[in-house]
Amino acid sequence: MDYNYVALDLEFTNNLEKLVAIGYVYVENCEVKLSTGKLYIICYEEDIGRSSIIHRITRTLIRCISINEAHELLRKLCSNNVLIVYSDVDIKYLVSKVALKNVKYIDVLKMWSRTRNIVEGDLSLMSVLRRECINFLLDFSHNPLVDAINTAILYVKLVKEGAKPIIEVIQ
């Protein structure tokens, strides 16, 4: 079966308590398809605190979706797609909060660490992008769409250099 590849980034409040935003973009034939990029903001009745500032989220910028709609969107994204994620933090959310199983994903941080033989130090997405001289919208870190695009760009760069992605499966 052929799969689509979709770079996904989720943003949370402190301690991964609440999902506040979803960003994703498709990767096809080792190209990031920017026109497929989407950003969704999750609405809550209560204040989500500083997370809205950190992730540059304002309700006036975009229509919000409910947490149930967000989970349904994530279920759809995970069916017949291989997720490209920067690290397994987003995968842990999909398992614990959305109760997903049999989801295929590629952990780009693991892929990068394996390729570069680096396992210590600052392994944040922004730090790795700087090391790799990838400068796409670095001033907008923690924006889930920008982070998804940057993860996709890093993934494509590694694949074009000959790195072999390892597809893992949520059990």
SULRAWO-V466393 format. One record per helix or strand of 2 or more residues. SS is the DSSP state (~ for helix, > for strand). FROM is the first residue (numbers start at 1). TO is the last residue. If there is no record, write none. Layout:
ss = (SS,SS)
from = (FROM,FROM)
to = (TO,TO)
This chain:
ss = (>,~,>,>,~,>,~,>,~,>,~,~,~,~,>)
from = (4,14,19,31,51,64,67,81,89,104,108,125,138,144,168)
to = (12,16,28,42,54,65,78,85,96,107,116,131,140,160,169)
